[in-house]
């Protein structure tokens, strides 16, 4: 019975990790995209002023 409980806990942790890790990756990509988007806009503004 203890082995079954251990397997169930391991399965729960694995399934939780399969859901949480991609969400963390997507959140990181979203933040990175927002940060680089702002710097791209600043670069475009500088280009337009120089032209």
Backbone torsions as a table, in degrees:
resi	resn	phi	psi	omega
1	UNK	NA	-36.9	179.9
2	UNK	-66.2	-36.6	179.1
3	UNK	-65.6	-39.5	178.8
4	UNK	-63.8	-40.6	178.1
5	UNK	-65.2	-39.8	178.8
6	UNK	-64.1	-43.0	178.5
7	UNK	-64.0	-40.6	179.2
8	UNK	-63.8	-42.2	178.6
9	UNK	-65.1	-44.1	179.3
10	UNK	-62.4	-41.2	178.5
11	UNK	-64.7	-41.2	177.6
12	UNK	-63.3	-42.5	178.5
13	UNK	-64.6	-41.5	179.6
14	UNK	-63.5	-46.8	179.2
15	UNK	-63.9	-39.9	176.8
16	UNK	-61.9	-42.0	179.1
17	UNK	-66.0	-35.7	179.4
18	UNK	-66.7	-23.6	178.3
19	UNK	-91.5	-43.9	-172.7
20	UNK	-73.6	-43.5	-175.4
21	UNK	-61.7	-48.0	176.6
22	UNK	-61.5	-34.4	177.5
23	UNK	-64.8	-39.0	177.6
24	UNK	-65.4	-41.7	178.6
25	UNK	-62.8	-45.8	179.5
26	UNK	-63.1	-39.8	178.0
27	UNK	-63.5	-41.7	177.8
28	UNK	-63.4	-42.0	177.7
29	UNK	-64.6	-38.4	179.1
30	UNK	-63.8	-45.1	178.9
31	UNK	-63.5	-43.5	179.3
32	UNK	-61.4	-41.9	179.4
33	UNK	-63.4	-43.4	179.3
34	UNK	-64.3	-40.5	-179.8
35	UNK	-66.9	-43.3	-179.4
36	UNK	-72.3	-30.2	178.4
37	UNK	-63.9	-41.4	178.6
38	UNK	-64.4	-41.9	-179.5
39	UNK	-69.9	-32.5	176.1
40	UNK	-65.3	-40.5	179.0
41	UNK	-64.7	-39.3	178.3
42	UNK	-64.2	-40.0	179.0
43	UNK	-65.5	-39.3	178.1
44	UNK	-65.0	-39.9	178.9
45	UNK	-63.3	-40.3	178.8
46	UNK	-66.0	-39.8	178.8
47	UNK	-63.2	-40.7	-178.0
48	UNK	-70.0	-34.1	178.1
49	UNK	-69.8	-35.6	-178.2
50	UNK	-74.6	-24.7	-176.3
51	UNK	-79.1	NA	NA
